[in-house]
Amino acid sequence: MSDSVTDWNDVLLDVIRDVGGPPGPIARGGAMMHAAVYDAVNTIVPTHEPYLYTATANPAASLDAAIAHAAHDTLAAAFPATNVDLPGKLSDALDDLASDESPSDIAAGKAVGKAAAHAIIEARSNDGADDNTPYVNGTRPGDWRPTGSGAAASPNWPKVKPFSMTSGSQFRPPRPGGYLSKAEMLRSDEYAAQFNEVKQLGKSNSTARTDEQEEIALFWANDLDGTYKPPGQLFEITKIVSDQKDLDVVENARLFALVALAMGDAAIVAWDAKYATDLDLWRPESAIQLANTDGNPHTSEDENWEPLSQDRSGPRFSPPFPAYVSGHATFGAAHAGVMRRYFGTDNVTFTATSEDPNLSSGVTRTFNSFTEAARENARSRVYLGVHFQWDGDHGFHSGTALGEHIYANRLRPKGA
């Protein structure tokens, strides 16, 4: 059932489709919006601890007006280049209220929403998201290097101020395979096994990949601009489950804020693993095309190997950032961790959607638990040809720990 929280979440997804780009800024903007919406709602109906903004409000203040102004102001600040008509969205929302609520209650709600948004915007004004220091590409075996899809994206995201963690490294995963040296890792039997798996299953024209595995690969991709991207897909799943559970606007404000805070920090966790150590692991595409340099007798070079992942005009591509860990896996597991805890069970059946343009229109997938969906999300990246399995495994573990941390420490019931 639609309410102001889910309506503005739909606006957020429109903004994501419009602006595109890497997941970090998208997740940051989503966290800003939903945190401000939560604080606005919780100020009027103070049942839980605030995220940031604290004040006393008239309980008759309009929740819908508070949500509209909190969402509008944070979206405008987080995504200043969007072509989505945010003032028009705000005007439409307020016009819908005019016949149902008094001008004084609408004005009171406006004041709360704008104040909650201002607090979030100020808190994020110098959070490091605008650090554009260029990345220096590696040249040694195993080092990430561009693959034709662009320069390294968001290389400084590990230094962005977290939303709820103590630091970007708080949930940093161990080295893949536990190997302390990159050269040792590349020479290992475990690396060879993962290399050969993705070489076989993730190849653009693989005959070993099943039809369902290909559907899974594309279903979770949403890597292309114009889609709701991986964070947006998880926001949409949140809405699907919320509708099933018939949550009210106060409940939705907290649920979406918990999910958004988890994803805001999941981007930092994953990008910390990608860039903030000396690993910066190459993508399978580079690994396979340059296998004669890795020192492993159980890997073989294929200069023409390409992943299944494909852009709208046909060329194959790998996302423009290091492989370890998978952002998809980290986002998906953090989302699942919050959803399990919020609903008090993992055993929730839901049908998810996708917007990847390479997937047949209207394809959905049904899951019997949040964990099942998150694990499939992580595994999908091997079938797509853009990750090794340990990228997904360790992204899943770090994301799970993050989701549990967010739920245990943020937006708690008062007095808990």
C-alpha positions in Angstrom: 0.0 0.0 0.0 1.5 3.3 -1.1 2.3 6.0 1.4 4.5 9.1 1.4 7.6 7.1 2.3 7.2 4.7 -0.5 6.1 7.5 -2.9 9.3 9.4 -2.3 11.3 6.2 -2.5 9.8 6.0 -6.0 11.1 9.5 -6.7 14.5 8.4 -5.4 14.5 5.5 -7.9 13.6 8.0 -10.7 16.6 10.1 -9.7 18.9 7.1 -9.7 17.7 6.2 -13.2 18.4 9.8 -14.3 21.8 10.4 -12.8 23.3 6.9 -13.1 27.0 6.4 -12.1 28.7 4.2 -9.6 26.9 2.8 -6.5 28.6 4.9 -3.8 27.0 8.3 -4.6 23.7 6.6 -5.2 23.8 4.8 -1.9 24.9 8.0 -0.1 22.0 10.0 -1.5 19.5 7.2 -0.6 20.8 7.2 3.0 20.6 10.9 3.3 17.0 11.0 2.0 15.6 8.1 4.1 17.5 9.2 7.3 16.0 12.7 7.0 12.5 11.2 6.3 12.9 9.0 9.4 14.0 11.8 11.6 11.1 14.0 10.5 8.6 11.3 11.1 10.1 10.3 14.4 10.1 13.9 15.6 6.3 14.0 15.2 5.7 10.4 16.4 8.7 9.8 18.7 8.7 6.1 19.3 12.4 5.4 18.5 15.8 7.0 19.0 16.6 9.6 16.3 19.3 9.1 13.7 20.6 12.7 13.9 17.9 15.4 14.3 16.2 15.9 17.7 13.4 18.4 18.5 10.0 18.6 19.9 7.2 18.9 17.4 3.4 19.4 17.5 2.0 15.9 17.3 -0.7 17.3 14.9 2.0 18.3 12.4 1.5 16.8 9.0 3.6 13.6 8.6 3.1 13.8 4.8 4.3 17.4 4.6 7.3 16.6 6.8 8.2 13.6 4.6 7.8 15.6 1.4 10.1 18.5 2.5 12.7 16.2 4.1 12.9 14.0 0.9 12.8 16.9 -1.5 15.6 18.9 0.2 17.9 16.0 0.7 17.5 14.7 -2.9 18.2 18.2 -4.2 21.3 18.4 -2.1 22.6 14.9 -2.9 21.8 14.9 -6.6 22.1 18.5 -7.7 22.5 17.5 -11.4 19.3 15.5 -11.7 16.8 16.3 -14.4 14.0 14.9 -12.3 11.6 17.8 -11.5 11.9 17.7 -7.7 10.1 21.0 -7.1 7.3 19.6 -9.2 7.2 16.4 -7.2 7.1 18.5 -4.0 4.3 20.7 -5.3 2.2 17.7 -6.4 2.6 16.1 -3.0 1.6 19.3 -1.1 -1.4 19.8 -3.5 -2.7 16.4 -2.5 -2.5 17.4 1.2 -4.3 20.7 0.8 -7.8 19.3 1.0 -7.2 16.9 3.9 -5.1 18.8 6.4 -5.1 22.3 7.9 -2.6 24.9 6.7 -1.2 25.2 10.2 -0.5 21.4 10.4 1.0 21.4 6.9 3.2 24.4 7.9 4.3 22.6 11.1 5.2 19.5 9.1 7.1 21.5 6.6 9.2 23.0 9.4 10.1 19.6 10.8 10.9 18.1 7.4 13.2 21.0 6.4 14.9 21.0 9.7 15.6 17.2 9.6 16.9 17.6 6.0 19.1 20.5 7.0 20.7 18.4 9.8 21.6 15.6 7.4 22.8 17.9 4.7 25.1 19.7 7.1 26.4 16.5 8.6 27.4 15.3 5.1 28.7 18.6 3.7 32.3 17.7 4.2 32.1 13.9 4.2 34.7 13.2 1.5 32.3 12.3 -1.2 33.7 15.0 -3.5 37.3 13.8 -3.3 38.4 13.4 -7.0 42.0 12.5 -6.4 42.9 10.4 -9.5 43.7 6.7 -9.2 47.1 5.3 -10.3 46.5 2.1 -12.3 48.5 -1.0 -11.4 50.8 -2.8 -13.9 51.8 -5.9 -12.0 50.1 -9.3 -12.4 46.8 -9.2 -10.4 46.6 -5.4 -10.3 43.4 -3.9 -11.4 43.6 -1.9 -14.6 41.0 -0.4 -17.0 39.2 -2.8 -19.3 37.6 -0.3 -21.7 34.7 0.6 -19.5 36.3 3.7 -18.1 38.7 5.0 -15.5 38.6 3.7 -11.9 35.3 4.8 -10.4 35.1 6.3 -6.9 38.7 5.3 -5.9 38.5 7.6 -2.8 35.2 6.3 -1.5 36.8 4.3 1.4 37.6 7.7 3.0 33.9 8.8 2.9 32.5 9.4 6.4 30.4 6.4 7.4 26.7 6.8 8.3 26.9 4.3 11.2 30.3 2.6 11.3 33.3 3.8 13.2 35.5 3.6 10.1 35.4 2.3 6.6 37.6 -0.6 7.6 35.4 -1.8 10.4 34.0 -4.7 8.4 37.0 -5.1 6.1 37.2 -8.7 4.9 40.3 -10.9 5.1 42.6 -11.3 2.1 41.1 -13.7 -0.5 42.1 -17.2 0.4 44.0 -15.8 3.4 47.1 -15.2 1.2 49.1 -12.3 2.4 51.0 -11.9 -0.8 49.3 -11.2 -4.1 51.9 -13.3 -5.9 51.3 -16.2 -3.6 47.5 -15.8 -4.1 47.9 -15.9 -7.9 50.0 -19.0 -7.8 47.6 -20.9 -5.5 45.3 -23.8 -6.4 42.3 -21.9 -5.0 42.9 -19.0 -7.4 43.2 -21.4 -10.3 40.0 -23.1 -9.4 38.1 -19.7 -9.2 39.8 -18.5 -12.3 38.7 -21.5 -14.3 35.2 -21.4 -12.9 34.5 -17.9 -14.0 36.4 -18.5 -17.3 33.9 -21.2 -18.1 30.7 -20.0 -16.6 31.1 -16.2 -17.2 32.2 -16.2 -20.8 30.0 -14.2 -23.2 29.2 -17.3 -25.3 29.6 -20.0 -22.6 28.1 -23.4 -23.4 28.5 -24.5 -19.8 26.3 -21.8 -18.3 22.6 -22.9 -18.0 19.7 -20.8 -19.1 18.7 -20.2 -15.5 22.3 -19.2 -14.6 22.2 -16.7 -17.4 18.9 -15.3 -16.2 20.3 -15.0 -12.7 23.4 -13.2 -14.0 21.3 -10.6 -15.8 18.5 -10.4 -13.2 20.9 -9.0 -10.6 23.1 -6.9 -12.9 21.4 -3.5 -13.3 24.8 -2.1 -13.9 23.8 0.2 -16.8 22.7 3.8 -16.4 19.0 4.2 -16.9 18.2 1.4 -14.5 17.6 1.7 -10.8 21.1 0.2 -10.2 21.8 -2.4 -7.4 20.8 -0.1 -4.5 17.6 0.8 -6.3 16.7 -2.9 -6.8 17.1 -3.5 -3.1 15.0 -0.4 -2.3 12.3 -1.8 -4.6 12.5 -5.2 -2.9 12.0 -3.4 0.4 8.9 -1.8 -1.0 7.6 -5.1 -2.3 7.9 -6.7 1.2 6.5 -3.6 2.9 3.4 -3.8 0.7 3.0 -7.5 1.6 3.3 -6.8 5.3 1.0 -3.7 5.1 3.3 -1.5 7.0 2.1 2.0 7.9 4.0 5.2 7.2 5.8 5.3 10.6 6.9 1.7 10.2 8.1 2.4 6.6 10.1 5.4 7.7 12.1 3.3 10.1 12.5 0.2 7.8 13.6 2.2 4.8 16.0 4.3 6.9 17.6 1.2 8.3 18.0 -0.3 4.8 19.3 3.0 3.4 21.9 3.5 6.2 23.1 -0.1 5.7 23.5 0.5 2.0 25.1 3.8 2.5 27.8 2.1 4.6 27.9 -1.0 2.4 29.3 1.1 -0.4 32.1 2.2 1.9 32.8 -1.3 3.1 33.0 -2.7 -0.4 35.0 0.2 -1.8 37.4 0.0 1.2 38.1 -3.6 0.3 38.5 -2.6 -3.4 40.8 0.3 -3.0 42.1 0.8 0.6 44.6 -2.1 0.7 47.4 -3.1 -1.6 45.2 -5.8 -3.3 43.1 -3.9 -5.9 42.4 -7.2 -7.6 42.0 -7.4 -11.3 38.7 -8.4 -12.9 38.4 -11.9 -14.5 38.5 -10.2 -17.9 42.1 -9.0 -17.2 43.0 -12.2 -15.4 42.0 -14.4 -18.3 43.5 -12.3 -21.0 46.8 -11.9 -19.1 47.0 -15.4 -17.5 50.4 -16.0 -19.0 51.7 -13.4 -16.4 50.2 -14.9 -13.2 52.8 -17.6 -12.5 50.2 -20.3 -12.1 50.6 -23.4 -14.2 46.8 -24.3 -13.9 45.6 -21.1 -15.6 45.7 -20.5 -19.3 45.5 -17.3 -21.3 42.6 -16.4 -23.7 43.2 -13.1 -25.3 39.7 -12.9 -26.8 37.8 -13.8 -23.6 34.9 -11.5 -22.8 32.3 -11.5 -20.0 28.6 -12.0 -20.4 28.0 -8.5 -19.1 27.0 -6.2 -22.0 26.1 -2.6 -22.5 23.1 -1.3 -24.4 24.9 -1.0 -27.7 26.5 -4.5 -27.6 30.1 -4.3 -26.3 31.0 -6.5 -23.4 32.3 -4.8 -20.2 33.5 -5.2 -16.7 32.6 -2.5 -14.1 35.4 0.0 -13.7 36.7 -0.8 -10.3 38.6 -3.7 -8.6 37.0 -7.1 -8.2 37.5 -7.8 -4.5 35.0 -7.6 -2.9 31.7 -7.6 -4.8 29.6 -4.5 -4.2 26.5 -6.4 -5.3 27.2 -9.1 -2.7 27.9 -6.5 0.1 24.8 -4.5 -0.7 22.6 -7.6 -0.9 23.8 -9.1 2.4 23.6 -5.8 4.3 20.0 -5.5 3.0 19.1 -9.0 3.9 20.6 -8.6 7.4 18.4 -5.6 8.1 15.3 -7.2 6.7 15.8 -10.4 8.7 16.1 -8.5 11.9 13.3 -6.0 11.2 10.7 -8.7 10.4 12.0 -11.1 13.0 12.5 -13.9 10.5 14.3 -14.9 7.4 11.4 -16.9 6.1 9.6 -14.3 4.0 8.6 -15.2 0.5 8.6 -12.3 -2.1 8.9 -11.8 -5.8 11.6 -9.4 -6.9 12.0 -7.4 -10.1 14.8 -6.3 -12.3 15.5 -3.5 -14.8 18.5 -4.8 -16.6 17.9 -4.1 -20.3 19.6 -7.4 -21.4 17.0 -9.4 -19.5 13.7 -10.3 -21.1 11.0 -7.8 -20.1 8.9 -8.7 -17.1 11.1 -11.4 -15.7 10.8 -11.8 -11.9 12.3 -14.2 -9.4 10.7 -15.5 -6.3 12.6 -16.2 -3.1 11.7 -17.9 0.2 14.1 -15.9 2.4 16.1 -12.7 2.4 19.3 -14.8 2.7 18.4 -16.9 -0.4 18.1 -13.7 -2.5 21.4 -12.2 -1.1 23.3 -15.4 -1.8 21.9 -15.6 -5.4 22.8 -11.9 -5.9 26.4 -12.7 -4.9 26.7 -15.8 -7.0 25.2 -14.0 -10.1 28.4 -12.1 -10.6 30.4 -15.2 -11.5 27.8 -16.1 -14.1 28.0 -12.6 -15.5 31.8 -13.0 -15.8 32.8 -10.0 -13.7 33.8 -11.6 -10.3 35.6 -14.5 -8.8 33.6 -16.5 -6.2 35.5 -15.2 -3.2 34.6 -11.7 -4.2 31.0 -12.6 -3.6 31.6 -14.8 -0.5 33.5 -12.2 1.4 31.2 -9.4 0.3 28.4 -11.4 1.7 30.1 -12.0 5.0 31.1 -8.3 5.4 27.6 -7.1 4.3 25.9 -9.5 6.8 28.0 -8.2 9.7 27.2 -4.6 8.7 23.5 -5.2 8.4 23.5 -6.8 11.9 25.5 -3.9 13.3 23.1 -1.3 11.8 20.0 -2.9 13.2 21.5 -3.5 16.6 22.8 0.0 17.0 20.6 2.5 15.1 17.0 3.7 15.3 16.4 1.6 18.4 13.1 1.7 20.4 13.2 4.4 23.1 14.4 2.8 26.4 15.6 -0.4 24.7 
